[in-house]
Amino acid sequence: KVELSTGQVIPCGSDYLVEISQYKINTDGGNYVVVWKKDGGQWKKIIDIFN
C-alpha cells in the first residue's frame, strides 16, 4: 500500500511547478519531489524523485 501526501507546491514561472511531498509504503516512509510542466494548458509530471 502506498500513501501519498501532497506537501508544498511551488510555481516556477508560468510553465513549471515543483511539488515537495511525502510518501509512506507499509512501514517505510520518505520524501519525494515532483517537477510539473504545463503543456497545452494541462500540467504533466516530467520528473519524480523518491528517497
C-alpha positions as CSV (number, residue, x, y, z in Angstrom):
1,K,0.0,0.0,0.0
2,V,1.3,3.4,-1.0
3,E,0.1,6.6,0.6
4,L,1.0,10.0,-1.0
5,S,0.6,13.2,0.9
6,T,1.0,16.5,-1.1
7,G,3.0,19.0,0.8
8,Q,4.4,22.2,-0.8
9,V,3.7,23.1,-4.4
10,I,6.0,25.9,-5.8
11,P,5.3,27.7,-9.0
12,C,8.4,28.1,-11.2
13,G,7.5,30.6,-13.9
14,S,4.3,30.0,-15.9
15,D,5.2,26.6,-17.2
16,Y,6.6,24.6,-14.3
17,L,5.6,23.5,-10.8
18,V,7.7,21.7,-8.2
19,E,6.0,19.6,-5.6
20,I,7.8,18.6,-2.4
21,S,5.7,15.9,-0.5
22,Q,5.8,12.7,1.5
23,Y,5.1,9.1,0.8
24,K,4.6,6.0,3.0
25,I,4.9,2.4,1.9
26,N,3.7,0.0,4.6
27,T,6.1,0.8,7.4
28,D,8.7,2.6,5.3
29,G,8.4,6.3,4.6
30,G,10.3,9.1,3.0
31,N,10.1,12.2,0.9
32,Y,9.6,12.9,-2.8
33,V,9.9,15.8,-5.2
34,V,7.9,16.2,-8.4
35,V,8.5,18.7,-11.2
36,W,5.5,19.5,-13.3
37,K,5.4,21.2,-16.7
38,K,2.4,23.0,-18.3
39,D,1.8,21.5,-21.8
40,G,-1.2,22.6,-23.8
41,G,-2.9,24.1,-20.8
42,Q,-2.6,20.9,-18.7
43,W,0.0,20.0,-16.0
44,K,2.1,16.9,-16.7
45,K,4.6,15.3,-14.4
46,I,8.0,15.3,-16.0
47,I,10.4,14.2,-13.1
48,D,9.8,12.5,-9.8
49,I,12.4,11.7,-7.2
50,F,11.8,9.4,-4.2
51,N,14.2,9.0,-1.2
